[in-house]
């Protein structure tokens, strides 16, 4: 059993938790001061429960093949979360109906009151069993994708350990790696499609129960997207198609010429040309941690302290291994007042980016500790991802800890180009989900056709997929967000637009940019997204005009690298 989190009481028997929740529901409040104290007591209990839930979740992701870890996680999903959902609605109602609510300072509590009202509008008791089934299906997804192992050159490897071979300068090697990966997902296609069929049915029912037209509208309320609409997402998609995709094609043509191939095939996109080797910044996770620590030493001693403390407390699980779920994340531990980082490092530049990205989340969690109202520590993802993506750009010069001058230039080039390559992918996944949930009665064949159409528009207008079109669908099977946290993807693009603005600021004045970054992060969710971005010295703006400016800035930066 893991010991990186604090378990102050057991969730095995839910009666103790229910008694504590009932006490809060029945507690008599006779003044505004009582109401504020009650909020603090409620949040303290929820922090202790959240620490355990997050600990169990991380434990399961680290060891999907461990029966105890899976049993704890499933118990939380099937018993504890439904209990919390029910009582959270009762507690929200108690708060909203309190006669002392009007006596609270609107400047301090206004957003909390709005969030509470939004949650009550969304809650339906009949959705609780649907959420239990939804969680069971997501667990099934992780069981399927977290236990894929293949034989490679006489060795058993995880699928994550095969991805680096896609960069190999030998076309035969990278095509073999590509076909190995595709083959494993193709084998599981029917299972994953069946899970998605069931998830769409359940999620559409949840939306209908809440009186909403579709699950997309449900999730916009769930994510408290108060500052933009689905129409804004569609406009952003058109802007990406107009401003980013053509530059992506330019980069792909240049890459094709560098590789010296007649056509750019799907196994060529990540390859390095002959005579070069893929970037290899480290071999073992300890080297990754040590190098990142030295980078933070040059930036802010608080960042260094946080990383070292997490490492000492066993809160970094970075290496890929058998039985571990794919992907990477940072999860807060509110009682420990630290965070846990999960990732699957295999010694690539992407791993360096992932660790500093997740550390951005950890730094955010650390800076939010000063907030007086705990509810404001649960930030919108557009703010959370601004914290993490800005850190990727801030640390670029520091990557010299891993590279010589020539390889550092290659790493920086990859980072800057990643915006151009990833923006269309983010739009693709977002647009695909809009379509799926706006058309919940679609067939698998229609779903495949829609994904292929979007894929070719955004990701493959130049890449030659001839003869391999049936494998295009495999790329969405790998996106855990579609299964676990639907509609959580557009935030990466919105935040990246903010992060590029932060990088422009950082290049001009690093000290001021870091100060603004920390100032914005300390606000948590106590202010609106436009206000948080303004505190960071940037604007919450993902218009075509902003995108045009940032594409031009990226081109200029790439030219400077050469």
C-alpha positions as CSV (number, residue, x, y, z in Angstrom):
1,X,0.0,0.0,0.0
2,X,1.3,3.4,-0.9
3,X,2.2,5.9,1.9
4,X,2.5,9.1,-0.1
5,X,-0.8,10.4,1.2
6,X,-2.4,10.8,4.6
7,X,-5.4,8.6,5.5
8,X,-6.8,10.2,8.6
9,X,-9.8,7.8,8.7
10,X,-10.9,4.8,6.6
11,X,-13.4,5.0,3.8
12,X,-13.9,1.2,3.9
13,X,-17.0,1.7,6.0
14,X,-18.9,4.7,4.7
15,X,-20.9,5.0,7.9
16,X,-18.3,7.2,9.7
17,X,-18.1,9.5,6.7
18,X,-21.9,9.7,6.5
19,X,-22.2,10.6,10.2
20,X,-19.7,13.5,9.7
21,X,-21.7,14.7,6.7
22,X,-25.0,14.5,8.5
23,X,-23.6,16.5,11.4
24,X,-22.7,19.3,8.9
25,X,-26.2,19.1,7.4
26,X,-27.9,19.4,10.8
27,X,-25.6,22.0,12.3
28,X,-27.4,25.0,13.6
29,X,-26.2,28.4,12.3
30,X,-27.2,31.6,14.0
31,X,-25.0,34.2,12.4
32,X,-22.9,35.1,9.4
33,X,-19.9,34.2,11.5
34,X,-21.4,30.7,12.1
35,X,-21.9,30.3,8.4
36,X,-18.3,31.1,7.7
37,X,-17.1,28.8,10.4
38,X,-19.4,26.1,9.0
39,X,-17.8,26.5,5.6
40,X,-14.4,26.0,7.0
41,X,-15.5,22.9,8.8
42,X,-17.1,21.5,5.7
43,X,-14.0,22.2,3.6
44,X,-11.7,20.6,6.2
45,X,-13.8,17.4,6.1
46,X,-13.8,17.4,2.3
47,X,-10.1,18.0,2.2
48,X,-9.5,14.9,4.3
49,X,-11.8,12.8,2.1
50,X,-10.2,14.2,-1.1
51,X,-6.7,13.4,0.1
52,X,-7.8,9.7,0.4
53,X,-9.7,9.6,-2.8
54,X,-6.8,11.2,-4.8
55,X,-4.4,8.9,-3.1
56,X,-6.4,5.8,-4.0
57,X,-6.7,7.1,-7.6
58,X,-3.0,7.7,-8.0
59,X,-2.3,4.3,-6.4
60,X,-4.5,2.6,-8.9
61,X,-3.0,4.4,-11.9
62,X,0.4,3.4,-10.7
63,X,-0.6,-0.2,-10.3
64,X,-3.6,-1.1,-12.4
65,X,-2.7,-4.8,-12.0
66,X,-2.8,-4.6,-8.1
67,X,-6.1,-6.1,-6.7
68,X,-6.0,-4.0,-3.5
69,X,-5.4,-0.7,-5.4
70,X,-8.2,-1.5,-7.9
71,X,-10.6,-2.6,-5.1
72,X,-10.0,0.7,-3.2
73,X,-10.5,2.7,-6.3
74,X,-13.7,0.9,-7.3
75,X,-15.1,1.2,-3.8
76,X,-14.5,5.0,-3.9
77,X,-16.2,5.2,-7.3
78,X,-19.1,3.0,-6.5
79,X,-19.8,3.9,-2.8
80,X,-17.9,7.0,-1.6
81,X,-18.3,9.4,-4.5
82,X,-22.1,8.8,-4.9
83,X,-22.4,9.5,-1.1
84,X,-20.4,12.7,-1.4
85,X,-22.4,13.8,-4.4
86,X,-25.7,13.4,-2.5
87,X,-24.5,15.2,0.6
88,X,-22.7,17.9,-1.4
89,X,-26.0,18.9,-2.9
90,X,-27.6,19.0,0.6
91,X,-24.7,21.1,1.9
92,X,-24.9,23.5,-1.1
93,X,-28.6,23.9,-0.5
94,X,-28.0,24.6,3.2
95,X,-25.5,27.3,2.2
96,X,-27.6,28.9,-0.5
97,X,-30.8,29.0,1.7
98,X,-29.0,30.4,4.8
99,X,-30.6,33.6,5.9
100,X,-27.1,34.9,6.6
101,X,-25.9,34.5,3.1
102,X,-26.7,38.1,2.2
103,X,-24.5,39.3,5.1
104,X,-21.3,37.7,3.5
105,X,-19.0,40.1,1.7
106,X,-20.0,39.8,-2.0
107,X,-16.5,40.8,-3.1
108,X,-15.1,37.7,-1.3
109,X,-18.0,35.3,-1.6
110,X,-19.7,36.3,-4.9
111,X,-18.0,33.7,-7.1
112,X,-18.6,31.0,-4.5
113,X,-22.3,31.8,-4.4
114,X,-22.4,31.7,-8.2
115,X,-20.6,28.3,-8.2
116,X,-23.0,26.9,-5.6
117,X,-26.0,28.0,-7.5
118,X,-24.6,26.4,-10.7
119,X,-23.9,23.1,-8.9
120,X,-27.5,23.0,-7.5
121,X,-29.0,23.7,-11.0
122,X,-27.0,20.7,-12.3
123,X,-27.6,18.2,-9.5
124,X,-30.1,15.4,-10.0
125,X,-30.2,12.5,-7.6
126,X,-31.2,10.1,-10.5
127,X,-27.8,10.8,-12.0
128,X,-25.9,9.3,-9.1
129,X,-26.3,5.6,-10.3
130,X,-25.5,6.7,-13.8
131,X,-22.2,8.2,-12.6
132,X,-21.4,5.0,-10.8
133,X,-21.8,3.1,-14.1
134,X,-19.8,5.8,-15.9
135,X,-16.9,5.4,-13.4
136,X,-17.0,1.6,-13.9
137,X,-16.6,2.0,-17.6
138,X,-13.7,4.4,-17.2
139,X,-12.0,1.9,-14.9
140,X,-12.5,-0.7,-17.6
141,X,-10.8,1.6,-20.1
142,X,-7.8,1.9,-17.9
143,X,-7.6,-1.8,-17.3
144,X,-7.5,-2.3,-21.0
145,X,-5.0,0.4,-21.9
146,X,-2.9,0.1,-18.8
147,X,-1.9,-3.5,-19.4
148,X,-0.5,-3.5,-22.9
149,X,2.8,-5.1,-23.2
150,X,4.6,-6.2,-26.4
151,X,7.7,-8.1,-27.4
152,X,10.4,-6.0,-29.0
153,X,13.7,-7.4,-30.0
154,X,13.3,-10.3,-27.6
155,X,12.3,-8.1,-24.7
156,X,8.9,-7.4,-23.1
157,X,8.2,-3.7,-23.2
158,X,5.3,-1.4,-22.3
159,X,3.7,0.4,-25.2
160,X,5.0,3.7,-23.7
161,X,8.5,2.2,-24.2
162,X,7.9,1.7,-27.9
163,X,7.0,5.3,-28.7
164,X,10.7,6.6,-28.7
165,X,11.4,4.3,-31.6
166,X,9.0,6.5,-33.7
167,X,11.9,9.0,-33.7
168,X,14.4,6.6,-35.1
169,X,16.3,7.8,-38.2
170,X,15.9,4.2,-39.6
171,X,12.6,4.2,-41.5
172,X,12.2,0.5,-41.1
173,X,12.5,0.7,-37.3
174,X,10.0,3.5,-36.9
175,X,7.5,1.9,-39.2
176,X,7.8,-1.3,-37.2
177,X,7.2,0.7,-34.0
178,X,4.2,2.5,-35.5
179,X,2.7,-0.8,-36.7
180,X,3.3,-2.4,-33.3
181,X,1.4,0.4,-31.6
182,X,-1.4,0.5,-34.1
183,X,-1.8,-3.3,-33.9
184,X,-2.3,-3.3,-30.2
185,X,-5.0,-0.6,-30.3
186,X,-6.6,-2.2,-33.3
187,X,-6.9,-5.5,-31.3
188,X,-8.8,-3.6,-28.6
189,X,-10.9,-1.4,-30.9
190,X,-14.2,-3.3,-30.4
191,X,-13.8,-3.2,-26.6
192,X,-13.0,0.6,-26.6
193,X,-15.8,1.4,-29.1
194,X,-18.2,-0.5,-26.8
195,X,-17.1,1.4,-23.8
196,X,-17.7,4.7,-25.7
197,X,-21.1,3.6,-26.9
198,X,-22.1,3.0,-23.3
199,X,-20.5,6.2,-22.0
200,X,-22.4,8.3,-24.6
201,X,-25.7,6.7,-23.7
202,X,-25.2,7.3,-20.0
203,X,-23.9,10.8,-20.4
204,X,-26.7,11.8,-22.7
205,X,-29.2,10.5,-20.1
206,X,-27.5,12.6,-17.4
207,X,-27.9,15.7,-19.5
208,X,-31.5,15.0,-20.2
209,X,-32.2,14.4,-16.5
210,X,-30.7,17.8,-15.8
211,X,-33.0,19.4,-18.3
212,X,-30.2,20.1,-20.8
213,X,-30.2,19.6,-24.6
214,X,-27.0,17.5,-24.6
215,X,-24.0,16.4,-22.6
216,X,-21.8,19.1,-24.1
217,X,-24.1,21.7,-22.4
218,X,-24.0,19.7,-19.2
219,X,-20.2,19.6,-19.1
220,X,-19.9,23.4,-19.8
221,X,-21.9,23.9,-16.6
222,X,-20.0,21.2,-14.8
223,X,-16.7,22.9,-15.7
224,X,-18.1,26.3,-14.8
225,X,-17.2,27.7,-18.1
226,X,-18.7,31.1,-17.3
227,X,-16.3,33.1,-19.5
228,X,-16.8,31.5,-23.0
229,X,-19.3,29.4,-25.0
230,X,-19.4,26.5,-27.4
231,X,-19.6,29.0,-30.2
232,X,-16.3,30.5,-29.1
233,X,-14.8,27.0,-29.4
234,X,-16.1,26.7,-32.9
235,X,-14.7,30.1,-33.9
236,X,-11.3,29.1,-32.4
237,X,-11.4,25.9,-34.5
238,X,-11.9,27.9,-37.7
239,X,-9.1,30.3,-36.7
240,X,-6.8,27.3,-36.2
241,X,-7.7,25.9,-39.5
242,X,-7.0,29.2,-41.2
243,X,-3.9,30.4,-39.3
244,X,-2.2,27.3,-37.8
245,X,-2.8,24.4,-40.2
246,X,-1.1,26.1,-43.2
247,X,2.0,26.7,-41.1
248,X,1.9,23.1,-39.8
249,X,1.9,22.0,-43.5
250,X,5.0,24.2,-44.1
251,X,6.8,22.6,-41.2
252,X,5.8,19.1,-42.4
253,X,7.2,19.8,-45.9
254,X,10.4,21.0,-44.4
255,X,10.6,17.9,-42.3
256,X,10.0,15.7,-45.3
257,X,12.8,17.4,-47.2
258,X,15.1,17.0,-44.2
259,X,14.3,13.2,-44.0
260,X,14.7,12.9,-47.8
261,X,11.5,10.8,-48.3
262,X,9.2,11.0,-51.3
263,X,6.1,11.1,-49.1
264,X,5.6,11.9,-45.5
265,X,4.0,8.8,-44.0
266,X,2.4,8.6,-40.5
267,X,5.5,6.8,-39.2
268,X,7.7,9.7,-40.4
269,X,6.2,12.6,-38.5
270,X,8.4,12.3,-35.4
271,X,11.5,10.9,-37.0
272,X,15.0,12.5,-36.9
273,X,17.0,12.6,-40.2
274,X,19.9,10.2,-40.9
275,X,23.0,11.1,-39.1
276,X,21.1,12.4,-36.1
277,X,19.9,10.6,-33.0
278,X,16.7,11.3,-31.1
279,X,17.2,13.7,-28.2
280,X,18.2,11.7,-25.1
281,X,18.2,14.1,-22.2
282,X,18.5,11.4,-19.5
283,X,18.4,7.6,-18.9
284,X,16.9,7.2,-15.5
285,X,14.2,9.2,-13.6
286,X,16.7,10.3,-11.0
287,X,18.6,12.2,-13.6
288,X,15.4,13.9,-14.8
289,X,14.7,15.0,-11.2
290,X,18.2,16.2,-10.6
291,X,18.3,18.2,-13.9
292,X,14.9,19.8,-13.2
293,X,16.0,20.7,-9.7
294,X,19.0,22.5,-11.1
295,X,16.8,24.4,-13.6
296,X,14.5,25.5,-10.7
297,X,17.6,26.6,-8.7
298,X,18.1,29.2,-11.4
299,X,14.5,30.4,-11.3
300,X,13.0,30.4,-7.8
301,X,14.2,28.7,-4.6
302,X,10.5,27.9,-3.7
303,X,10.2,25.8,-6.9
304,X,13.3,23.8,-5.9
305,X,12.1,23.3,-2.3
306,X,8.8,22.0,-3.6
307,X,10.3,19.5,-6.0
308,X,12.8,18.2,-3.4
309,X,10.1,17.8,-0.8
310,X,7.9,15.9,-3.1
311,X,10.8,13.6,-4.1
312,X,11.7,13.0,-0.5
313,X,8.1,12.2,0.3
314,X,7.7,9.6,-2.5
315,X,5.3,11.8,-4.5
316,X,7.0,11.3,-7.9
317,X,6.3,8.2,-9.9
318,X,7.9,9.0,-13.2
319,X,9.1,5.8,-15.0
320,X,7.1,3.6,-17.3
321,X,6.6,0.0,-16.3
322,X,4.3,-3.0,-16.6
323,X,0.9,-2.6,-15.1
324,X,1.1,1.2,-15.0
325,X,-1.7,3.3,-16.7
326,X,-0.6,5.4,-19.7
327,X,-0.3,9.2,-19.6
328,X,0.7,11.7,-16.9
329,X,-1.0,13.9,-14.4
330,X,-0.5,15.9,-11.2
331,X,-3.0,15.4,-8.4
332,X,-3.3,17.6,-5.3
333,X,-3.1,16.1,-1.7
334,X,-4.8,18.8,0.3
335,X,-4.0,17.5,3.8
336,X,-0.4,16.8,2.9
337,X,-0.4,20.2,1.2
338,X,1.7,18.7,-1.6
339,X,1.0,17.1,-4.9
340,X,1.7,13.8,-6.6
341,X,3.1,13.5,-10.1
342,X,2.4,10.5,-12.3
343,X,4.0,10.0,-15.7
344,X,5.7,7.4,-17.9
345,X,9.2,8.6,-18.6
346,X,11.3,6.7,-21.1
347,X,14.2,9.2,-21.5
348,X,12.8,11.6,-24.1
349,X,12.6,15.3,-24.5
350,X,8.8,15.0,-24.1
351,X,9.5,13.6,-20.6
352,X,11.4,16.8,-19.6
353,X,8.5,18.9,-20.9
354,X,6.0,16.7,-19.0
355,X,7.8,17.0,-15.7
356,X,8.1,20.8,-15.8
357,X,4.5,20.9,-17.0
358,X,3.2,18.9,-14.1
359,X,5.5,20.9,-11.7
360,X,3.6,23.9,-12.9
361,X,0.5,22.4,-11.5
362,X,2.3,21.6,-8.3
363,X,3.5,25.1,-8.0
364,X,0.0,26.3,-8.6
365,X,-1.3,24.0,-5.8
366,X,1.4,25.3,-3.5
367,X,0.6,29.0,-4.1
368,X,-3.1,28.5,-3.6
369,X,-2.6,27.3,0.0
370,X,-2.8,31.0,1.1
371,X,-6.4,31.3,0.0
372,X,-8.8,31.8,2.9
373,X,-11.7,30.1,1.2
374,X,-10.9,26.5,0.3
375,X,-13.5,26.4,-2.4
376,X,-11.4,28.7,-4.5
377,X,-8.5,26.2,-4.6
378,X,-10.5,24.2,-7.2
379,X,-9.5,26.2,-10.2
380,X,-10.8,26.2,-13.8
381,X,-8.7,24.1,-16.1
382,X,-7.9,27.2,-18.3
383,X,-6.1,28.6,-15.3
384,X,-4.6,25.3,-14.2
385,X,-3.1,24.7,-17.7
386,X,-1.8,28.2,-17.9
387,X,0.3,27.4,-14.8
388,X,1.7,24.2,-16.3
389,X,2.2,25.3,-20.0
390,X,3.9,28.6,-19.0
391,X,6.4,26.6,-17.0
392,X,7.3,24.6,-20.2
393,X,8.3,27.9,-21.9
394,X,9.9,29.5,-18.8
395,X,12.3,26.5,-18.4
396,X,13.5,26.3,-22.0
397,X,16.8,28.0,-21.6
398,X,17.4,25.9,-18.5
399,X,17.2,22.7,-20.5
400,X,20.9,23.2,-21.1
401,X,21.2,21.1,-17.9
402,X,20.4,18.2,-20.2
403,X,22.0,19.2,-23.5
404,X,24.9,20.6,-25.4
405,X,24.3,23.8,-27.4
406,X,23.2,22.1,-30.6
407,X,20.8,19.7,-28.9
408,X,19.4,22.6,-26.7
409,X,18.5,24.4,-30.0
410,X,16.7,21.2,-31.2
411,X,14.8,20.9,-27.9
412,X,13.7,24.5,-28.0
413,X,12.7,24.2,-31.6
414,X,10.5,21.1,-30.7
415,X,8.9,23.1,-27.9
416,X,8.0,26.1,-30.1
417,X,6.8,23.8,-33.0
418,X,4.7,21.8,-30.5
419,X,2.2,24.7,-30.4
420,X,1.8,24.5,-34.2
421,X,1.5,20.7,-34.1
422,X,-0.7,20.4,-31.1
423,X,-3.2,23.3,-31.7
424,X,-4.9,21.4,-34.5
425,X,-4.9,18.2,-32.5
426,X,-6.6,20.0,-29.6
427,X,-9.3,21.4,-31.9
428,X,-9.8,18.0,-33.5
429,X,-10.4,16.3,-30.1
430,X,-12.7,19.1,-29.0
431,X,-14.7,19.2,-32.2
432,X,-15.0,15.4,-32.2
433,X,-16.5,15.5,-28.7
434,X,-18.9,18.3,-29.6
435,X,-20.2,16.2,-32.6
436,X,-20.4,13.0,-30.6
437,X,-22.6,14.5,-27.8
438,X,-24.7,16.7,-30.1
439,X,-25.5,13.5,-32.1
440,X,-25.8,10.9,-29.3
441,X,-27.7,8.4,-31.5
442,X,-24.9,8.1,-34.1
443,X,-23.5,4.7,-35.2
444,X,-19.9,3.5,-34.8
445,X,-19.5,3.8,-38.5
446,X,-20.7,7.4,-38.5
447,X,-18.4,8.1,-35.5
448,X,-15.4,6.7,-37.4
449,X,-16.3,8.7,-40.6
450,X,-16.6,11.9,-38.6
451,X,-13.3,11.4,-36.8
452,X,-11.5,10.6,-40.1
453,X,-13.0,13.7,-41.7
454,X,-11.8,16.0,-38.8
455,X,-8.5,14.2,-38.7
456,X,-7.8,14.8,-42.3
457,X,-8.8,18.5,-42.1
458,X,-6.7,19.3,-39.0
459,X,-3.9,16.7,-38.8
460,X,-3.4,15.1,-42.2
461,X,-4.0,17.5,-45.1
462,X,-0.4,16.8,-46.1
463,X,0.6,13.5,-44.4
464,X,0.0,10.5,-46.7
465,X,-2.2,8.0,-44.9
466,X,-3.0,6.0,-48.1
467,X,-3.6,2.3,-47.3
468,X,-3.7,3.1,-43.5
469,X,-7.0,5.0,-43.2
470,X,-8.5,2.3,-41.0
471,X,-5.9,3.1,-38.3
472,X,-6.7,6.8,-38.0
473,X,-9.3,5.9,-35.3
474,X,-6.7,4.4,-33.1
475,X,-5.4,7.9,-32.3
476,X,-8.5,8.8,-30.3
477,X,-8.5,5.6,-28.4
478,X,-5.2,6.8,-26.8
479,X,-6.8,10.1,-25.6
480,X,-7.8,9.2,-22.0
481,X,-9.5,12.6,-21.7
482,X,-12.3,11.4,-24.1
483,X,-13.1,8.5,-21.8
484,X,-12.2,9.9,-18.3
485,X,-12.7,13.7,-18.4
486,X,-14.8,14.5,-21.5
487,X,-14.4,18.0,-23.0
488,X,-11.2,18.5,-21.1
489,X,-8.9,19.3,-24.0
490,X,-9.8,22.7,-25.5
491,X,-8.3,24.2,-22.3
492,X,-4.8,23.1,-23.4
493,X,-5.1,25.3,-26.4
494,X,-6.7,28.3,-24.6
495,X,-4.0,28.0,-21.9
496,X,-1.2,27.6,-24.5
497,X,-2.3,30.8,-26.1
498,X,-2.0,32.4,-22.7
499,X,1.4,30.6,-22.0
500,X,2.8,32.0,-25.3
501,X,1.9,35.5,-24.1
502,X,3.6,34.7,-20.8
503,X,6.7,33.6,-22.7
504,X,6.8,36.8,-24.7
505,X,6.7,38.6,-21.4
506,X,9.4,36.3,-19.9
507,X,11.8,37.1,-22.7
508,X,11.5,40.8,-22.1
509,X,11.6,40.7,-18.3
510,X,12.0,37.2,-16.6
511,X,11.8,38.6,-13.0
512,X,8.6,40.5,-13.7
513,X,7.0,37.6,-15.7
514,X,7.7,35.2,-12.8
515,X,6.3,37.7,-10.3
516,X,3.1,38.1,-12.4
517,X,2.9,34.3,-12.8
518,X,3.0,33.7,-9.1
519,X,0.6,36.6,-8.4
520,X,-2.0,35.1,-10.8
521,X,-1.6,31.6,-9.4
522,X,-2.2,32.8,-5.8
523,X,-5.7,33.9,-6.9
524,X,-6.9,30.4,-7.5
525,X,-10.6,30.6,-8.5
526,X,-11.3,33.7,-6.4
527,X,-11.4,35.8,-9.5
528,X,-12.8,35.3,-13.0
529,X,-10.5,33.9,-15.8
530,X,-10.1,37.3,-17.4
531,X,-9.0,38.7,-14.0
532,X,-6.6,35.9,-13.4
533,X,-5.0,36.3,-16.8
534,X,-4.9,40.1,-16.3
535,X,-3.0,39.5,-13.0
536,X,-0.5,37.5,-15.0
537,X,0.0,40.5,-17.3
538,X,-1.8,38.9,-20.3
539,X,-5.3,38.8,-21.8
540,X,-7.9,36.0,-21.8
541,X,-8.2,36.2,-25.6
542,X,-8.3,33.4,-28.1
543,X,-9.6,35.4,-31.0
544,X,-8.2,34.9,-34.6
545,X,-6.3,38.2,-34.2
546,X,-4.5,36.9,-31.1
547,X,-3.8,33.6,-32.8
548,X,-2.4,35.4,-35.9
549,X,0.0,37.4,-33.7
550,X,1.2,34.3,-31.8
551,X,1.8,32.3,-35.0
552,X,3.9,35.2,-36.3
553,X,5.8,35.3,-33.0
554,X,6.4,31.6,-33.1
555,X,7.7,31.8,-36.7
556,X,10.1,34.6,-35.6
557,X,11.4,32.6,-32.6
558,X,12.0,29.6,-34.8
559,X,13.9,31.7,-37.3
560,X,16.1,33.0,-34.4
561,X,16.9,29.4,-33.4
562,X,17.8,28.6,-37.1
